[in-house]
Amino acid sequence: MTGNQIQLDMPLISERVKHVITQHGLTQKQVASSVGLSEQVFSNKINNLRPFSLKDLAALADFFGVSVDYLTGRTNDPVVAVPAGESL
């Protein structure tokens, strides 16, 4: 890692995404459609054939109500922290 680059653990991200999909009882097709990806592109990303973009991670986090930090493995707590006085 050099400069401001951050190395993301794509296999961990895929596992976390699969986990929240299962928790919500949804299919990959339903999630792909909800976050604006084709089923094939989403399948490639969840199977580590293509990386998730920050836009993808933000859309997935919003859709599932978890934090991007949770999806990327920076925390094991999926709860989104909302500063006092603010709402989602």
Secondary structure, DSSP 4 states (H G I P E B T S, - for coil): --TT-----HHHHHHHHHHHHHHTT--HHHHHHHTT--HHHHHHHHTTSSPPPHHHHHHHHHHHT--HHHHHTS-S--PPP--TT---
